[in-house]
Amino acid sequence: MGNVPSFASECVLKKDAYDACFNQWYDKFLKGESIENECQTLWYAYKLCVDAQLVKKNIIPA
């Protein structure tokens, strides 16, 4: 995913963990070694963090 900053600074560690996992998984995927999403738990943790910040900043309703 590159060096795209997180929307919320509170979520940076979760984003970094997901990005690292995704990059490792994608390398395996390209080699035909994995098709299952190994990073789903990390993605949901990051998404929950971002969603909470969107609500906190009144960007989306609670």
VOBADO-289682 format. One record per residue (C-alpha): residue in three letters; x negated, y, z negated. Coordinates in steps of 0.25 Angstrom, whole numbers. Each point is the difference from the previous one (the first is absolute). Layout:
<rs>
type,px,py,pz
Ala,X,Y,Z;
...
</rs>
This chain:
<rs>
type,px,py,pz
Met,0,0,0;
Gly,-12,9,0;
Asn,-2,12,-10;
Val,14,5,0;
Pro,2,7,-13;
Ser,12,-5,-9;
Phe,12,9,-1;
Ala,-2,0,-15;
Ser,-13,1,-8;
Glu,7,-9,-10;
Cys,0,-11,10;
Val,-14,0,5;
Leu,-5,-12,-7;
Lys,12,-8,5;
Lys,-2,4,14;
Asp,-15,-3,0;
Ala,3,-14,-6;
Tyr,10,-2,11;
Asp,-9,6,11;
Ala,-11,-9,-4;
Cys,9,-13,0;
Phe,6,4,13;
Asn,-13,2,7;
Gln,-5,-14,-5;
Trp,13,-7,4;
Tyr,0,7,14;
Asp,-14,-5,3;
Lys,5,-14,-3;
Phe,12,2,8;
Leu,-8,4,12;
Lys,-8,-13,-1;
Gly,13,-8,-1;
Glu,-3,-4,-15;
Ser,12,6,-6;
Ile,14,4,4;
Glu,6,1,-14;
Asn,0,14,-6;
Glu,-10,-1,-12;
Cys,2,14,-4;
Gln,15,1,-2;
Thr,-1,2,-15;
Leu,-10,11,1;
Trp,9,7,11;
Tyr,12,-1,-9;
Ala,-8,6,-12;
Tyr,-5,12,9;
Lys,14,2,6;
Leu,7,0,-14;
Cys,-11,11,-4;
Val,3,8,12;
Asp,15,-1,-1;
Ala,-1,4,-15;
Gln,-8,13,4;
Leu,10,3,11;
Val,11,0,-10;
Lys,-9,8,-10;
Lys,-3,11,10;
Asn,15,0,4;
Ile,-3,-4,14;
Ile,10,-11,-1;
Pro,12,-2,-9;
Ala,-2,-9,-12;
</rs>
